[in-house]
Amino acid sequence: MSSLFSRATLLQLSGILGAGIFVLPYVFSQSRLAPLGLVLVTFVIAQINLFYTDIILATKGDHQLAGYAGIYLGSFFRRLTLVNFLVLNPCILLAYLILATKFLQALFPGLSLLSAVLIFLLPVSLFHLSSIKIFKSYYLIIPLFLVYFTFVIFIVSLFFPGSSSNPAAPLFGNFIGPLVFALTGFTIIPEVEEVLRFHPRKAFLVKAASLLGLALAAVIYLFFSYSVNRIVAGHVTSDSVTSLTAVIPTIGRIFSFLGLLLVFEATLNFLLVFKEIFHRDLHLHPSVSLLLPLLGLASISPFVYLPLMSLISLTGSVTIFVFALIICLIRLKIGPSPQVYLRAFMIFLLFLLAQIA
């Protein structure tokens, strides 16, 4: 049991812990309320994860969110989920592309933005079009490296005096979007359930693995954000590694390399999701379904100049909200109760706060 549960927890952690970690130090540098916001958002995301777990456990067969929406809410919500995926994925891909260029420029100072975009797009295109597959263990190992180096950077940060400045305390809405972006990982829960599928205590362990993975991600984010802010004395760039490299080049480049691996893997995964949507849901020819995601990625590359934080805030507060709303509606359809209504209201209230900024 412990081996399966550990694997499921690590899988959930890997589904959350990603490129979002690199934007949070900037969020923490802008508001002293960010740690409280992290606790609040973690709690609400936990409710979304538990709702989605209930949906998975109550439904026969393997599905993704669009499938569950179609089963419980009808074809309109199934199409809405698919459309939202087609809106969300390009936004996330653009955020990954922006981060990838920043990581490459931190690794290779003097590299132009255009060169960085081309250097990233070329191997992504080759891997996507070829039969080469990145092993799933790779996706699990990189988060472990992130955890290790987060511990290292925390120890190093203790030797720095930190910043004496006191950041402002803006409305929660200013940082809820980035926090939601960084903590969202409900899409990996069907795979977590698959790991524990034949265990007699599956229902309890899937929920426990999902919650533990989320809690670990939140703790890692907190330590990483604190450490970066302490080392660079609060002068954090939106990608964090640029400012970190200026102070401790070696550690900055290590995190730049890890970040590059993360966005590379994540970009390939999102391209695969696009391909599956085009082929299985929109019934396009396999070759067309393979090429369209790359054309989409190339078409958004000219927007690499957009502000990273604005893009991530929009993604977290708007498009993920649509998914959260659909999950709440499905959960209410399965078994409404006063408790479920209250939890759904908390989820709605969080995203309402995100619109205030």
N, C-alpha and C positions, 0 to 999 in steps of 0.2 A: 504494500500500500504506500509506504513512504516514498519508494522510488517513483511510482506513478504520480503521486501527489506532487512531488518535487518537480517532476518533468512538466506537469500541467501548470504549476505555479510559474516556472521559468518561462514556459510558452506564453502565459498571460503577460508576464513582465516584458518579454521581448516584443509583444504586440503593442505595448504602451511606450516603453522606453525607446525613444527614437530621436529624430532631428529636433524635436520640440525642446529638448533639454538645453539646446544652445541659445534659445531666445529668452529663456526664463531669467537668467542673470540680469538682463537689461530691464525686464519687468520689475524685478526686485529692487533694482537701483532707482526706479522711478517712484516707488511708494512704500512707505513703512507698513501699509496694510496688506502687502502682498503675501506675507506668511499666513495671515488670517484668511486671505482669499484662497490660498492653496488648500487649507483645511476645509473650507466651505465647499470648494469645487470638488475636492476628492470625495467628500461625503455625498454630494449630489450625483457625481459620476458613478459612485457605488450603487446608488438606487437604479440608475439606468442599466448597469451591468446585471443587477439582480433581476430586474424586469425582463431583460433579454434572456437570461438564464431560465426563468420561469417559462418563457415562450418556447424555448428550445426543448425543454424537458416535457412540455405538454403536447408537443407536435411530433407525429411520426414522420420518419424520413429525414434526409439531410437537405437543408435549405439555407439560403442567405436571406437577408432582411427583405429583399424584394419578393421572395417566395412566400415568406410569412405574411407580408402585407397583402399579397394576392389571396392567400387562404382565408385570412380573418377579416379583411377590410374590403376586398373586392379589387377589380381591375384598375379603378381610378388610382387607388393608393399604391398599387403595384407600379403603375406608370410613373406616379409622382416620385416614388423611391428611385426608380431607374433614372429619371430626369435629374434628380438631386445628385445621384452618383455622377452623372455626366457633367454636372456643374461643380461638384466638390472636387472631383479628381483633378481637373486641370488646375484648380487653385492650389491644391496640395503639391502637384507636380511643379508648378511655378515656384512655390516656396522652396521646394527641394533644389530646384535649379539655381535659385538665388543663393542658397546656402552653399551649394557645391562650388559655385564660382568664388565665393568668399574663402572657402577652405583651400581651394587650389591657389588662390592669390596669397594666402598665408603660408602655404607650403613653398610656393615659387614666387617670391617678391619680384615685382616688375612685370608679371604676366598681365597682359591686357584682358579686359572683360570679354571681348570677342573670342580671344584665344582660349580662355577658360571655359566658355560655353561650348566651343567646338571640341575641346579635349574631353569634356564630360559626355557630350552627346555621342561621340564616335563609339566608345566601348559599350555604352548603353544600347545603341542601335545594333551593334554586332551581336551582343548577348541575346537581345530580344529576338532577332531574326534567325539566329542559329539554334541548333539543338542542344547547345551547352546549357546545363542547368546548374545553378548554385545550390549546393546541398542545404537542407533545412538546418543542419547543425551549425552552419555558418551564421545563420540568423540568430541562433541561440548563443553563440560564442561571443559575438560582438557586444551585446549588452553586458556580458560578464566582464569583458575588458573595460567597458565604461564604468561599471561598479568599482572595479579595482583601481582605476586611475582617478575616480572621484574620491576614493579614500586617500590616495596619495596626495592629490591636490588639496584636500582638506588639511592633512598634516602639514603640508608646505605652507598653507595660508596662515597657520598659527604663528609663523615667524614674521608675519607682516603686521604693521600697526593698524591697517584698515583706514577707513575714511571717517573724519570727524563731522562731515556734513550730515544733515538730517533731511532725508527726502520728504517731499510733500505727501499728502494723503488724499489723492483724488478719489472720485467715486469708484465703487467696485467695477462698474462697467468698463473702466479703462484697461483692466487687466484680466477680466473674466474670459474674454475671447482667447488670448494666448494660453491661459491655463487649461481651458477646455480642449484646445488644439493639442496641447502636450499630454494631457491625461486620458484622452479618449482612446479606448482600445476594445470596444465591444465587438468589433468585426472578427476578432480572434477567438471569441468565446465558443463558436461552433467547433473549432479545432481542439479547444480545451476539453469540451464535452466528449469529443471523439477519443481522446487519450484515456478518459475515465469511464468510457461507455459501458464496459462489462463489469464494473465494480459494484458490489451490492449496495454501497453507500454513495452511489454516483451523485444523486441530487445534492447531498450535503457537501461532498468534496468539490464538485464543480463550482459551487458558490464560494466555498472557502478558498479555492485556488484563485478564483477571479478577484476576490477581495484582498487576499494577501499580495498578489501580484500588483494590484493597484496601490496598496499601501507602501510597498517597497519602492515603487516608482516615485511616489510622492516624497518619501524620505530622501531618496537619491537626488531628486530635483532640489530639495531644500538645502542639502549639503553642498551640492555643486554651485548653486546660486550664491550661497553665503561665501563659499571659498573664492569664487571668481571676483565677487565684489570686494572682498577683503584684500586680495592680491593687487587689484588694479585701483584700489582706493575709491571705488564707486564710479569710475569713469569707464563704463561698459559700453561697448558697441552692440548693435542689434544682434550680431552673430556670436558675441562673446570671445571667440578665439582670436579675432583681430587685436583686441585690446590685451588679451592674455599673452599673445605672442610678443607684443611690444615690451612686456615686463619680464617674462620668462620664456624665451624663444623655444626651448626644448619641449616644455610642457605644452605650450601653445601649438606646436607642430604635431605633437602626439595626438592631441584632441582634434586637430584639423584632419589628420589622417583617419582617425576613428569616425569622425563625422562624415568624411567623404565615403567611407565604406557603408555607413548607415544609409545615406541618401542614395547611394548607388543601388543597394539592395532594395530599398523602399521604392525607388523609381521603377525598377524592373517589376516589382510586385504590382504596382498600380497599372503599369502597361499591360500586365497579364489580366488584371481585372477588367480593363477596357476591352481587351481582346475577347474575353468571355462574354461580356455584355453584348458586344457587336455580333458575336457568333451565336450564342445560345438564346439570348433574349430578343435581339433584333433580326436574327436569322440571316445574317450576311454570309457571303462566301468566306471560307477559312482564310484564303489569301488576303482578301480585302480586310477581314477582321484583324489580321496580323499587321497590315501596313497602316491602317487608319490611326492606331494609337501613336505611332512614330510621327505621322504627319501632324497630329494634334500637338505632340511635344515640340516639334519644330515650329509650329505656328505660334506657340506662346513664348518662345525664346526671345523675341524682340521686346517683351515686357519685363525682362530681367532687371530693368532699371527701377521698377516699382518699389516703394518702401516695403521692406519685409514685414515689419510689425503691423502695418495697416492691412496687408494681405492676410496674415495669420489671424488677426482680430476678426476680420470679416468672415473668414472660414469657420472659426470657432464659434462665433456668436450667431451666425445665420444658417449656414448650410448644415452644420452638425445639429442645430436646433430642430431642423425639419426631421432628421432621423430620430432624435429624442422624442419628438411629438408622435411620430408613427409608432415607436416602441411603446409609448404610454397608451396610445389608443388600442393597440393589440392586447396589451396586458389587461386593460380594463374590459376588453371583449372576452378574454379568457375567464376572468373571475373578479368582478368588481366587489369592492368592500370599502368601508370607510378608511381603513389604513392605506389601501392602494390609492384611493382618491387623494389622500393627504400627501403621499409620497409623490404622486404625479404632479400635484400642485407645487411642491417644492422644486421639482425639476423645471416646471414652467416659470416659476418665480426667478430662478437663477438666470435663465436666458432673457427674461424681461429686464433684469438688472443690467445684462450685457448690452441692451439696446439704449441705455440711458446715456452712455458716454457721448 
